[in-house]
Amino acid sequence: MYIGNHLSPLKGFENMGKEALQLGANTFAFFTRNPRGSAAKEIDPEDVLKLRKLMEEHHFGKLVAHAPYTMNVCAQKENIRKFSRETLADDMNRMEYLPGNYYNFHPGSHVGQGAEAAIPIIADAINYALKPEHTTTLLLETMPGKGSEMGRNFEELRAIIDLVELKDKVGVCFDTCHVWDGGYDIVGDLEGVLRQFDDIIGLDRLKAVHLNDSMNVRDSHKDRHQKIGEGEIGAEALKAVVKHPVLADKPFILETPNDDEGYAKEIAMIKSW
């Protein structure tokens, strides 16, 4: 299996790889730019090559880059939609410095327009950003359904994917906290949830997992992550996710409220499973 957490790209690409190794990880996630803003650090090609060499030497799994939280490709305001669309396209181009990895983003919030209006807007932004020459797979993240969030259920994600032209370049990142908060019973019926995902989207599109416990009861439609085994999902249910044969080769990314010591402990615990 491949397990890691979010690391800061401000430290440089090679340093992120070294930090991941120090934590016991063999993959990691990173924000492509300031997660609360729009600024993107200039990429040093030599630094990226050093990371790629380190990843090859230590048999890393695929990386799962993350879009900034300020990106909302289906925003009601035209200026935000335009900014988000251009950011998505720019990030997809920048990801080619690390070919063959994943880029994960939140589908966005319709802010009163309604889901039916937002779905083609999201797909249009993806079609604008994706190019045939890209080697990066773009991942739509499962969301808990807070407010007017899109991606609150498997059907919405499927509806977006149906309108994407380059479907072979699109997948899904399965967030355990989000699907639980969204109403899917991964504690009592993991097999049923995965079967439902397969029926609606297809398990071949499930490319990565955000492994998080939740502070909330199921179907709360909130988004408050908890440390592994300290929330409402619990360690045994998350252990079943990690050990499920369908997910065995996926990168698992921790987004739990931890410091480095806490992440190292969680990574060691999950590897022991």
Phi and psi restraints in degrees (value plus and minus 20) as a CYANA .aco file:
   2 TYR   PHI    -142.4  -102.4
   2 TYR   PSI     104.6   144.6
   3 ILE   PHI    -155.0  -115.0
   3 ILE   PSI     117.7   157.7
   4 GLY   PHI    -183.6  -143.6
   4 GLY   PSI    -189.9  -149.9
   5 ASN   PHI    -161.1  -121.1
   5 ASN   PSI    -196.7  -156.7
   6 HIS   PHI     -98.6   -58.6
   6 HIS   PSI     111.5   151.5
   7 LEU   PHI    -142.8  -102.8
   7 LEU   PSI     137.5   177.5
   8 SER   PHI    -106.6   -66.6
   8 SER   PSI     101.5   141.5
   9 PRO   PHI     -89.7   -49.7
   9 PRO   PSI     -32.1     7.9
  10 LEU   PHI     -82.9   -42.9
  10 LEU   PSI     -41.2    -1.2
  11 LYS   PHI    -101.8   -61.8
  11 LYS   PSI     -29.1    10.9
  12 GLY   PHI      78.0   118.0
  12 GLY   PSI     134.5   174.5
  13 PHE   PHI     -86.6   -46.6
  13 PHE   PSI     -68.7   -28.7
  14 GLU   PHI     -81.4   -41.4
  14 GLU   PSI     -60.0   -20.0
  15 ASN   PHI     -85.9   -45.9
  15 ASN   PSI     -53.5   -13.5
  16 MET   PHI     -82.9   -42.9
  16 MET   PSI     -62.3   -22.3
  17 GLY   PHI     -82.9   -42.9
  17 GLY   PSI     -62.3   -22.3
  18 LYS   PHI     -85.7   -45.7
  18 LYS   PSI     -59.6   -19.6
  19 GLU   PHI     -85.1   -45.1
  19 GLU   PSI     -60.0   -20.0
  20 ALA   PHI     -79.4   -39.4
  20 ALA   PSI     -63.8   -23.8
  21 LEU   PHI     -82.7   -42.7
  21 LEU   PSI     -59.4   -19.4
  22 GLN   PHI     -83.5   -43.5
  22 GLN   PSI     -50.8   -10.8
  23 LEU   PHI    -103.6   -63.6
  23 LEU   PSI     -25.9    14.1
  24 GLY   PHI      69.9   109.9
  24 GLY   PSI      -8.7    31.3
  25 ALA   PHI    -108.7   -68.7
  25 ALA   PSI     139.3   179.3
  26 ASN   PHI    -152.4  -112.4
  26 ASN   PSI       2.0    42.0
  27 THR   PHI    -181.6  -141.6
  27 THR   PSI     155.4   195.4
  28 PHE   PHI    -185.9  -145.9
  28 PHE   PSI     147.8   187.8
  29 ALA   PHI    -135.7   -95.7
  29 ALA   PSI     135.7   175.7
  30 PHE   PHI    -172.5  -132.5
  30 PHE   PSI     128.2   168.2
  31 PHE   PHI     -98.2   -58.2
  31 PHE   PSI     116.8   156.8
  32 THR   PHI     -91.8   -51.8
  32 THR   PSI     -38.1     1.9
  33 ARG   PHI    -182.1  -142.1
  33 ARG   PSI     160.0   200.0
  34 ASN   PHI     -69.8   -29.8
  34 ASN   PSI      98.0   138.0
  35 PRO   PHI     -84.7   -44.7
  35 PRO   PSI     -42.6    -2.6
  36 ARG   PHI    -128.5   -88.5
  36 ARG   PSI     -10.3    29.7
  37 GLY   PHI    -163.1  -123.1
  37 GLY   PSI    -168.9  -128.9
  38 SER   PHI    -148.3  -108.3
  38 SER   PSI     -30.3     9.7
  39 ALA   PHI     -89.1   -49.1
  39 ALA   PSI     117.4   157.4
  40 ALA   PHI    -140.4  -100.4
  40 ALA   PSI     107.1   147.1
  41 LYS   PHI     -88.8   -48.8
  41 LYS   PSI     120.4   160.4
  42 GLU   PHI     -83.4   -43.4
  42 GLU   PSI     116.9   156.9
  43 ILE   PHI    -107.0   -67.0
  43 ILE   PSI     112.4   152.4
  44 ASP   PHI    -116.2   -76.2
  44 ASP   PSI      87.3   127.3
  45 PRO   PHI     -76.1   -36.1
  45 PRO   PSI     -54.6   -14.6
  46 GLU   PHI     -87.4   -47.4
  46 GLU   PSI     -59.0   -19.0
  47 ASP   PHI     -83.7   -43.7
  47 ASP   PSI     -61.5   -21.5
  48 VAL   PHI     -84.6   -44.6
  48 VAL   PSI     -60.8   -20.8
  49 LEU   PHI     -82.3   -42.3
  49 LEU   PSI     -57.3   -17.3
  50 LYS   PHI     -84.5   -44.5
  50 LYS   PSI     -60.4   -20.4
  51 LEU   PHI     -84.0   -44.0
  51 LEU   PSI     -65.3   -25.3
  52 ARG   PHI     -79.7   -39.7
  52 ARG   PSI     -59.6   -19.6
  53 LYS   PHI     -85.2   -45.2
  53 LYS   PSI     -64.3   -24.3
  54 LEU   PHI     -82.7   -42.7
  54 LEU   PSI     -62.1   -22.1
  55 MET   PHI     -81.8   -41.8
  55 MET   PSI     -60.0   -20.0
  56 GLU   PHI     -87.4   -47.4
  56 GLU   PSI     -62.1   -22.1
  57 GLU   PHI     -84.6   -44.6
  57 GLU   PSI     -54.4   -14.4
  58 HIS   PHI    -127.0   -87.0
  58 HIS   PSI      -7.1    32.9
  59 HIS   PHI      35.6    75.6
  59 HIS   PSI      31.3    71.3
  60 PHE   PHI     -88.6   -48.6
  60 PHE   PSI     132.2   172.2
  61 GLY   PHI    -103.5   -63.5
  61 GLY   PSI    -197.7  -157.7
  62 LYS   PHI     -83.9   -43.9
  62 LYS   PSI     122.1   162.1
  63 LEU   PHI    -101.8   -61.8
  63 LEU   PSI     134.2   174.2
  64 VAL   PHI    -145.1  -105.1
  64 VAL   PSI      65.7   105.7
  65 ALA   PHI     -87.2   -47.2
  65 ALA   PSI     136.7   176.7
  66 HIS   PHI    -148.9  -108.9
  66 HIS   PSI     114.8   154.8
  67 ALA   PHI     -90.0   -50.0
  67 ALA   PSI     138.1   178.1
  68 PRO   PHI     -87.4   -47.4
  68 PRO   PSI     130.3   170.3
  69 TYR   PHI     -86.4   -46.4
  69 TYR   PSI     -41.6    -1.6
  70 THR   PHI     -94.5   -54.5
  70 THR   PSI     -29.8    10.2
  71 MET   PHI     -99.8   -59.8
  71 MET   PSI     103.8   143.8
  72 ASN   PHI    -161.1  -121.1
  72 ASN   PSI      72.0   112.0
  73 VAL   PHI     -89.9   -49.9
  73 VAL   PSI     -33.8     6.2
  74 CYS   PHI    -134.3   -94.3
  74 CYS   PSI       6.1    46.1
  75 ALA   PHI     -79.3   -39.3
  75 ALA   PSI     133.4   173.4
  76 GLN   PHI     -91.5   -51.5
  76 GLN   PSI     -55.1   -15.1
  77 LYS   PHI    -100.7   -60.7
  77 LYS   PSI     111.0   151.0
  78 GLU   PHI     -81.3   -41.3
  78 GLU   PSI     -58.4   -18.4
  79 ASN   PHI     -85.8   -45.8
  79 ASN   PSI     -56.1   -16.1
  80 ILE   PHI     -91.1   -51.1
  80 ILE   PSI     -60.3   -20.3
  81 ARG   PHI     -80.7   -40.7
  81 ARG   PSI     -63.6   -23.6
  82 LYS   PHI     -85.5   -45.5
  82 LYS   PSI     -64.9   -24.9
  83 PHE   PHI     -78.7   -38.7
  83 PHE   PSI     -64.7   -24.7
  84 SER   PHI     -87.0   -47.0
  84 SER   PSI     -62.1   -22.1
  85 ARG   PHI     -81.6   -41.6
  85 ARG   PSI     -64.7   -24.7
  86 GLU   PHI     -89.4   -49.4
  86 GLU   PSI     -57.1   -17.1
  87 THR   PHI     -83.1   -43.1
  87 THR   PSI     -64.5   -24.5
  88 LEU   PHI     -80.0   -40.0
  88 LEU   PSI     -65.8   -25.8
  89 ALA   PHI     -84.6   -44.6
  89 ALA   PSI     -62.2   -22.2
  90 ASP   PHI     -84.6   -44.6
  90 ASP   PSI     -62.7   -22.7
  91 ASP   PHI     -83.6   -43.6
  91 ASP   PSI     -59.1   -19.1
  92 MET   PHI     -83.7   -43.7
  92 MET   PSI     -56.4   -16.4
  93 ASN   PHI     -89.1   -49.1
  93 ASN   PSI     -61.7   -21.7
  94 ARG   PHI     -85.5   -45.5
  94 ARG   PSI     -52.5   -12.5
  95 MET   PHI     -83.7   -43.7
  95 MET   PSI     -38.4     1.6
  96 GLU   PHI     -90.9   -50.9
  96 GLU   PSI     -29.6    10.4
  97 TYR   PHI     -87.2   -47.2
  97 TYR   PSI     -43.7    -3.7
  98 LEU   PHI    -141.8  -101.8
  98 LEU   PSI      52.4    92.4
  99 PRO   PHI     -82.5   -42.5
  99 PRO   PSI     125.2   165.2
 100 GLY   PHI      64.0   104.0
 100 GLY   PSI      -5.4    34.6
 101 ASN   PHI    -127.1   -87.1
 101 ASN   PSI    -186.6  -146.6
 102 TYR   PHI    -135.3   -95.3
 102 TYR   PSI     127.6   167.6
 103 TYR   PHI    -147.2  -107.2
 103 TYR   PSI      94.6   134.6
 104 ASN   PHI    -123.4   -83.4
 104 ASN   PSI     118.5   158.5
 105 PHE   PHI    -166.7  -126.7
 105 PHE   PSI     134.6   174.6
 106 HIS   PHI     -97.9   -57.9
 106 HIS   PSI     110.9   150.9
 107 PRO   PHI     -77.6   -37.6
 107 PRO   PSI     -44.8    -4.8
 108 GLY   PHI      95.7   135.7
 108 GLY   PSI    -198.0  -158.0
 109 SER   PHI    -145.1  -105.1
 109 SER   PSI     111.9   151.9
 110 HIS   PHI     -97.1   -57.1
 110 HIS   PSI     -35.2     4.8
 111 VAL   PHI      29.3    69.3
 111 VAL   PSI      30.3    70.3
 112 GLY   PHI      75.7   115.7
 112 GLY   PSI     -31.0     9.0
 113 GLN   PHI     -95.2   -55.2
 113 GLN   PSI     -46.9    -6.9
 114 GLY   PHI      77.2   117.2
 114 GLY   PSI     131.3   171.3
 115 ALA   PHI     -83.7   -43.7
 115 ALA   PSI     -60.2   -20.2
 116 GLU   PHI     -82.3   -42.3
 116 GLU   PSI     -55.5   -15.5
 117 ALA   PHI     -95.3   -55.3
 117 ALA   PSI     -53.3   -13.3
 118 ALA   PHI     -96.0   -56.0
 118 ALA   PSI     -54.2   -14.2
 119 ILE   PHI     -75.9   -35.9
 119 ILE   PSI     -70.8   -30.8
 120 PRO   PHI     -87.4   -47.4
 120 PRO   PSI     -46.2    -6.2
 121 ILE   PHI     -88.3   -48.3
 121 ILE   PSI     -62.7   -22.7
 122 ILE   PHI     -82.9   -42.9
 122 ILE   PSI     -67.4   -27.4
 123 ALA   PHI     -81.8   -41.8
 123 ALA   PSI     -58.1   -18.1
 124 ASP   PHI     -83.5   -43.5
 124 ASP   PSI     -60.0   -20.0
 125 ALA   PHI     -85.1   -45.1
 125 ALA   PSI     -59.1   -19.1
 126 ILE   PHI     -85.5   -45.5
 126 ILE   PSI     -63.6   -23.6
 127 ASN   PHI     -82.9   -42.9
 127 ASN   PSI     -54.7   -14.7
 128 TYR   PHI     -87.9   -47.9
 128 TYR   PSI     -57.3   -17.3
 129 ALA   PHI    -104.0   -64.0
 129 ALA   PSI     -55.0   -15.0
 130 LEU   PHI    -101.9   -61.9
 130 LEU   PSI     114.0   154.0
 131 LYS   PHI    -142.6  -102.6
 131 LYS   PSI     129.4   169.4
 132 PRO   PHI     -75.8   -35.8
 132 PRO   PSI     -50.6   -10.6
 133 GLU   PHI    -100.5   -60.5
 133 GLU   PSI     -29.1    10.9
 134 HIS   PHI     -87.6   -47.6
 134 HIS   PSI     118.7   158.7
 135 THR   PHI    -121.7   -81.7
 135 THR   PSI     -27.7    12.3
 136 THR   PHI    -101.1   -61.1
 136 THR   PSI     119.2   159.2
 137 THR   PHI    -116.7   -76.7
 137 THR   PSI     106.3   146.3
 138 LEU   PHI    -107.1   -67.1
 138 LEU   PSI     109.0   149.0
 139 LEU   PHI    -131.7   -91.7
 139 LEU   PSI     108.3   148.3
 140 LEU   PHI    -106.3   -66.3
 140 LEU   PSI     112.4   152.4
 141 GLU   PHI    -112.2   -72.2
 141 GLU   PSI     118.2   158.2
 142 THR   PHI     -86.9   -46.9
 142 THR   PSI     112.8   152.8
 143 MET   PHI    -137.0   -97.0
 143 MET   PSI     136.9   176.9
 144 PRO   PHI     -99.3   -59.3
 144 PRO   PSI     -31.4     8.6
 145 GLY   PHI      65.9   105.9
 145 GLY   PSI      12.4    52.4
 146 LYS   PHI     -97.8   -57.8
 146 LYS   PSI     108.8   148.8
 147 GLY   PHI      41.4    81.4
 147 GLY   PSI    -145.4  -105.4
 148 SER   PHI    -125.4   -85.4
 148 SER   PSI       6.9    46.9
 149 GLU   PHI     -78.0   -38.0
 149 GLU   PSI     119.4   159.4
 150 MET   PHI    -112.9   -72.9
 150 MET   PSI     140.3   180.3
 151 GLY   PHI      60.9   100.9
 151 GLY   PSI       4.0    44.0
 152 ARG   PHI     -96.2   -56.2
 152 ARG   PSI     -33.2     6.8
 153 ASN   PHI    -170.1  -130.1
 153 ASN   PSI     148.0   188.0
 154 PHE   PHI     -84.7   -44.7
 154 PHE   PSI     -51.9   -11.9
 155 GLU   PHI     -83.7   -43.7
 155 GLU   PSI     -60.6   -20.6
 156 GLU   PHI     -85.0   -45.0
 156 GLU   PSI     -60.9   -20.9
 157 LEU   PHI     -83.7   -43.7
 157 LEU   PSI     -62.4   -22.4
 158 ARG   PHI     -82.5   -42.5
 158 ARG   PSI     -60.5   -20.5
 159 ALA   PHI     -82.1   -42.1
 159 ALA   PSI     -57.2   -17.2
 160 ILE   PHI     -87.5   -47.5
 160 ILE   PSI     -69.1   -29.1
 161 ILE   PHI     -79.1   -39.1
 161 ILE   PSI     -56.9   -16.9
 162 ASP   PHI     -78.7   -38.7
 162 ASP   PSI     -47.3    -7.3
 163 LEU   PHI    -116.5   -76.5
 163 LEU   PSI     -20.1    19.9
 164 VAL   PHI    -103.1   -63.1
 164 VAL   PSI     116.9   156.9
 165 GLU   PHI     -97.5   -57.5
 165 GLU   PSI     -68.0   -28.0
 166 LEU   PHI    -114.3   -74.3
 166 LEU   PSI      50.9    90.9
 167 LYS   PHI     -83.4   -43.4
 167 LYS   PSI     -45.2    -5.2
 168 ASP   PHI     -90.6   -50.6
 168 ASP   PSI     -30.1     9.9
 169 LYS   PHI    -125.7   -85.7
 169 LYS   PSI      -5.5    34.5
 170 VAL   PHI    -146.8  -106.8
 170 VAL   PSI     116.3   156.3
 171 GLY   PHI    -162.0  -122.0
 171 GLY   PSI    -184.6  -144.6
 172 VAL   PHI    -152.1  -112.1
 172 VAL   PSI     120.6   160.6
 173 CYS   PHI    -122.6   -82.6
 173 CYS   PSI     100.6   140.6
 174 PHE   PHI    -113.3   -73.3
 174 PHE   PSI      86.6   126.6
 175 ASP   PHI    -114.9   -74.9
 175 ASP   PSI      97.7   137.7
 176 THR   PHI     -84.3   -44.3
 176 THR   PSI     -59.8   -19.8
 177 CYS   PHI     -84.1   -44.1
 177 CYS   PSI     -63.9   -23.9
 178 HIS   PHI     -87.6   -47.6
 178 HIS   PSI     -63.7   -23.7
 179 VAL   PHI     -87.5   -47.5
 179 VAL   PSI     -55.4   -15.4
 180 TRP   PHI     -84.5   -44.5
 180 TRP   PSI     -70.8   -30.8
 181 ASP   PHI     -83.4   -43.4
 181 ASP   PSI     -46.6    -6.6
 182 GLY   PHI    -100.9   -60.9
 182 GLY   PSI     -25.6    14.4
 183 GLY   PHI      93.2   133.2
 183 GLY   PSI     -22.9    17.1
 184 TYR   PHI    -106.7   -66.7
 184 TYR   PSI     107.9   147.9
 185 ASP   PHI    -106.9   -66.9
 185 ASP   PSI      59.0    99.0
 186 ILE   PHI     -97.9   -57.9
 186 ILE   PSI     -27.6    12.4
 187 VAL   PHI    -103.8   -63.8
 187 VAL   PSI     -70.7   -30.7
 188 GLY   PHI    -112.8   -72.8
 188 GLY   PSI     -38.0     2.0
 189 ASP   PHI    -172.3  -132.3
 189 ASP   PSI      38.4    78.4
 190 LEU   PHI     -78.9   -38.9
 190 LEU   PSI     -63.5   -23.5
 191 GLU   PHI     -79.3   -39.3
 191 GLU   PSI     -61.6   -21.6
 192 GLY   PHI     -85.1   -45.1
 192 GLY   PSI     -60.0   -20.0
 193 VAL   PHI     -84.8   -44.8
 193 VAL   PSI     -65.5   -25.5
 194 LEU   PHI     -86.4   -46.4
 194 LEU   PSI     -55.2   -15.2
 195 ARG   PHI     -85.9   -45.9
 195 ARG   PSI     -60.4   -20.4
 196 GLN   PHI     -84.8   -44.8
 196 GLN   PSI     -61.8   -21.8
 197 PHE   PHI     -79.2   -39.2
 197 PHE   PSI     -64.1   -24.1
 198 ASP   PHI     -83.8   -43.8
 198 ASP   PSI     -62.6   -22.6
 199 ASP   PHI     -84.7   -44.7
 199 ASP   PSI     -56.8   -16.8
 200 ILE   PHI    -112.2   -72.2
 200 ILE   PSI     -66.1   -26.1
 201 ILE   PHI    -129.1   -89.1
 201 ILE   PSI     -62.2   -22.2
 202 GLY   PHI      86.4   126.4
 202 GLY   PSI     102.7   142.7
 203 LEU   PHI     -85.2   -45.2
 203 LEU   PSI     -37.7     2.3
 204 ASP   PHI     -86.4   -46.4
 204 ASP   PSI     -37.7     2.3
 205 ARG   PHI    -112.9   -72.9
 205 ARG   PSI     -26.5    13.5
 206 LEU   PHI    -102.2   -62.2
 206 LEU   PSI      83.7   123.7
 207 LYS   PHI    -124.0   -84.0
 207 LYS   PSI     -47.0    -7.0
 208 ALA   PHI    -171.5  -131.5
 208 ALA   PSI     140.5   180.5
 209 VAL   PHI    -148.4  -108.4
 209 VAL   PSI     109.3   149.3
 210 HIS   PHI    -110.3   -70.3
 210 HIS   PSI      91.3   131.3
 211 LEU   PHI    -115.7   -75.7
 211 LEU   PSI      84.5   124.5
 212 ASN   PHI    -160.4  -120.4
 212 ASN   PSI     123.4   163.4
 213 ASP   PHI    -103.1   -63.1
 213 ASP   PSI     153.4   193.4
 214 SER   PHI    -149.4  -109.4
 214 SER   PSI     121.0   161.0
 215 MET   PHI     -98.1   -58.1
 215 MET   PSI     -28.5    11.5
 216 ASN   PHI    -130.7   -90.7
 216 ASN   PSI     136.2   176.2
 217 VAL   PHI     -92.6   -52.6
 217 VAL   PSI     139.9   179.9
 218 ARG   PHI     -79.5   -39.5
 218 ARG   PSI     124.3   164.3
 219 ASP   PHI      50.1    90.1
 219 ASP   PSI       3.4    43.4
 220 SER   PHI    -102.0   -62.0
 220 SER   PSI     -37.6     2.4
 221 HIS   PHI      35.4    75.4
 221 HIS   PSI      21.7    61.7
 222 LYS   PHI    -135.5   -95.5
 222 LYS   PSI    -186.4  -146.4
 223 ASP   PHI    -177.1  -137.1
 223 ASP   PSI      53.0    93.0
 224 ARG   PHI    -147.1  -107.1
 224 ARG   PSI      85.2   125.2
 225 HIS   PHI     -93.7   -53.7
 225 HIS   PSI     133.2   173.2
 226 GLN   PHI    -153.8  -113.8
 226 GLN   PSI     140.1   180.1
 227 LYS   PHI     -82.4   -42.4
 227 LYS   PSI     132.3   172.3
 228 ILE   PHI     -80.9   -40.9
 228 ILE   PSI     103.7   143.7
 229 GLY   PHI      67.3   107.3
 229 GLY   PSI     -21.8    18.2
 230 GLU   PHI    -131.3   -91.3
 230 GLU   PSI     -10.7    29.3
 231 GLY   PHI    -141.5  -101.5
 231 GLY   PSI    -182.2  -142.2
 232 GLU   PHI     -97.2   -57.2
 232 GLU   PSI     -39.9     0.1
 233 ILE   PHI     -99.3   -59.3
 233 ILE   PSI     -70.2   -30.2
 234 GLY   PHI      70.9   110.9
 234 GLY   PSI     138.0   178.0
 235 ALA   PHI     -85.3   -45.3
 235 ALA   PSI     -60.7   -20.7
 236 GLU   PHI     -84.2   -44.2
 236 GLU   PSI     -61.1   -21.1
 237 ALA   PHI     -87.8   -47.8
 237 ALA   PSI     -59.8   -19.8
 238 LEU   PHI     -90.4   -50.4
 238 LEU   PSI     -52.3   -12.3
 239 LYS   PHI     -82.2   -42.2
 239 LYS   PSI     -59.5   -19.5
 240 ALA   PHI     -85.2   -45.2
 240 ALA   PSI     -55.4   -15.4
 241 VAL   PHI     -84.0   -44.0
 241 VAL   PSI     -69.6   -29.6
 242 VAL   PHI     -80.6   -40.6
 242 VAL   PSI     -58.9   -18.9
 243 LYS   PHI    -109.0   -69.0
 243 LYS   PSI     -23.7    16.3
 244 HIS   PHI     -86.2   -46.2
 244 HIS   PSI     110.4   150.4
 245 PRO   PHI     -79.6   -39.6
 245 PRO   PSI     -48.8    -8.8
 246 VAL   PHI     -87.4   -47.4
 246 VAL   PSI     -46.7    -6.7
 247 LEU   PHI    -124.7   -84.7
 247 LEU   PSI     -18.5    21.5
 248 ALA   PHI     -77.3   -37.3
 248 ALA   PSI     -53.4   -13.4
 249 ASP   PHI    -119.6   -79.6
 249 ASP   PSI     -10.4    29.6
 250 LYS   PHI    -107.3   -67.3
 250 LYS   PSI     131.6   171.6
 251 PRO   PHI     -95.0   -55.0
 251 PRO   PSI     111.7   151.7
 252 PHE   PHI    -126.9   -86.9
 252 PHE   PSI     104.0   144.0
 253 ILE   PHI    -134.2   -94.2
 253 ILE   PSI     103.1   143.1
 254 LEU   PHI    -100.8   -60.8
 254 LEU   PSI     112.1   152.1
 255 GLU   PHI    -146.3  -106.3
 255 GLU   PSI      16.1    56.1
 256 THR   PHI    -102.6   -62.6
 256 THR   PSI     135.8   175.8
 257 PRO   PHI     -95.6   -55.6
 257 PRO   PSI      64.5   104.5
 258 ASN   PHI    -154.6  -114.6
 258 ASN   PSI     142.6   182.6
 259 ASP   PHI    -120.0   -80.0
 259 ASP   PSI    -197.8  -157.8
 260 ASP   PHI     -78.6   -38.6
 260 ASP   PSI     -60.7   -20.7
 261 GLU   PHI     -82.1   -42.1
 261 GLU   PSI     -62.2   -22.2
 262 GLY   PHI     -85.0   -45.0
 262 GLY   PSI     -60.9   -20.9
 263 TYR   PHI     -84.3   -44.3
 263 TYR   PSI     -61.8   -21.8
 264 ALA   PHI     -80.1   -40.1
 264 ALA   PSI     -60.5   -20.5
 265 LYS   PHI     -86.7   -46.7
 265 LYS   PSI     -63.6   -23.6
 266 GLU   PHI     -85.0   -45.0
 266 GLU   PSI     -62.7   -22.7
 267 ILE   PHI     -81.5   -41.5
 267 ILE   PSI     -64.1   -24.1
 268 ALA   PHI     -83.6   -43.6
 268 ALA   PSI     -60.4   -20.4
 269 MET   PHI     -83.6   -43.6
 269 MET   PSI     -66.1   -26.1
 270 ILE   PHI     -88.3   -48.3
 270 ILE   PSI     -57.9   -17.9
 271 LYS   PHI     -83.3   -43.3
 271 LYS   PSI     -53.2   -13.2
 272 SER   PHI     -88.0   -48.0
 272 SER   PSI     -44.3    -4.3
